[in-house]
């Protein structure tokens, strides 16, 4: 189910959004989608964050977009470096924007918009480093 939610075209749109966001920042963005989330969605997102080694970025500035399809749950998790500098309600504002799209089943657009919004903040707080900036994490969407 999780892998069927997004067509190849949809995945392409999301990958382009990730690449566009990361082009302007040293931050990293990943999307993980799975069918089920047993328990608390933030706890599960934190497990995935660690499993994907997102906490190992140089500036601790990775963002995970986590979706559990069957339970209609999603979470956005930013690493410690980001959470120190973004406004308190930052993740909630992105979640609300995404939810507007998700309610109309526009999942690709909701995710694309969330990626774009977090990319803008990453750019502001973690600008692209001309020297030595590497893509520390894969841009591919992962499935659980």
C-alpha positions in Angstrom: 0.0 0.0 0.0 2.7 2.5 1.0 4.7 2.1 -2.2 1.5 2.3 -4.3 0.4 5.6 -2.8 2.8 7.6 -5.0 3.2 6.9 -8.7 6.6 7.1 -10.4 5.6 10.6 -11.5 4.7 11.6 -7.9 8.0 10.2 -6.7 9.8 12.3 -9.3 8.0 15.4 -8.1 9.0 14.7 -4.5 12.7 13.9 -5.4 12.9 17.2 -7.4 11.4 19.0 -4.4 14.1 17.5 -2.1 16.9 18.3 -4.6 15.7 21.8 -5.0 15.5 22.4 -1.3 18.9 20.9 -0.6 20.5 22.8 -3.4 20.3 26.0 -1.3 21.2 24.5 2.1 23.6 22.2 3.9 20.6 20.6 5.5 19.3 17.2 4.5 15.7 16.1 3.9 14.3 12.5 3.7 10.9 11.0 3.2 10.0 7.6 4.7 6.6 6.0 4.1 5.3 2.8 5.6 1.9 1.0 5.9 1.6 0.9 9.7 2.7 2.8 12.7 2.1 1.0 16.0 2.1 3.4 18.9 3.0 7.0 18.9 3.9 8.5 15.5 6.7 10.7 16.8 8.3 7.8 18.6 8.2 5.8 15.4 9.5 8.7 13.4 12.4 9.0 15.9 13.2 5.3 15.4 13.2 5.7 11.6 15.3 8.9 12.0 18.0 6.9 13.9 17.7 3.8 11.6 18.4 6.1 8.5 21.4 7.6 10.4 19.9 11.1 10.0 21.4 12.1 13.4 24.9 11.8 11.9 24.9 14.9 9.7 27.7 17.3 10.3 25.4 20.2 11.5 22.6 17.9 12.9 20.3 19.6 10.4 18.4 16.7 8.9 14.6 16.6 8.5 12.4 13.5 8.2 8.9 13.5 6.7 7.4 10.3 8.1 4.0 8.9 6.8 2.1 5.9 8.0 -0.5 5.2 5.3 -3.0 2.8 7.0 -3.3 4.8 10.2 -3.4 8.2 8.4 -0.5 9.5 10.7 2.4 11.6 9.8 5.2 13.5 11.5 8.0 15.9 10.7 11.1 15.4 12.8 14.0 17.9 12.7 17.4 17.2 14.3 18.8 19.1 17.3 20.6 21.6 15.2 17.5 22.7 13.4 15.2 22.7 16.5 17.6 25.1 18.2 17.1 27.8 15.5 13.6 27.5 14.1 10.6 29.2 15.7 8.7 27.2 18.3 5.7 26.5 16.2 7.6 25.9 13.0 6.9 22.2 12.5 3.2 22.7 13.5 2.8 25.3 10.7 4.2 22.9 8.1 2.1 20.1 9.4 -1.1 22.3 9.1 -0.2 23.2 5.6 0.4 19.6 4.6 -2.8 18.5 6.3 -4.8 20.9 4.1 -3.6 19.0 1.1 -3.8 15.5 2.7 -7.5 16.1 3.5 -8.2 16.3 -0.2 -6.0 13.3 -0.9 -3.4 15.5 -2.5 -0.6 13.6 -0.8 2.1 14.5 -3.3 1.3 18.2 -3.2 1.1 18.2 0.6 4.5 16.6 0.9 6.0 18.8 -1.8 4.8 21.9 0.0 6.2 20.6 3.4 9.6 19.9 1.8 9.6 23.3 0.2 8.7 25.1 3.5 11.3 23.3 5.5 13.9 23.9 2.7 13.3 27.6 3.0 14.0 27.5 6.8 17.1 25.3 6.3 18.3 27.8 3.7 17.9 30.6 6.1 19.6 28.9 9.0 22.0 26.5 7.2 23.0 28.1 3.9 24.7 26.0 1.3 28.4 25.8 2.0 30.4 26.4 -1.2 33.4 24.4 0.1 33.0 20.8 1.2 29.2 20.6 1.2 28.3 17.0 0.3 24.9 15.3 0.1 25.2 13.4 3.3 22.0 11.3 3.0 20.3 9.7 0.0 17.5 11.7 -1.6 15.5 8.6 -2.5 12.1 8.0 -0.7 12.4 5.0 1.7 9.7 2.6 2.4 9.2 0.5 5.5 
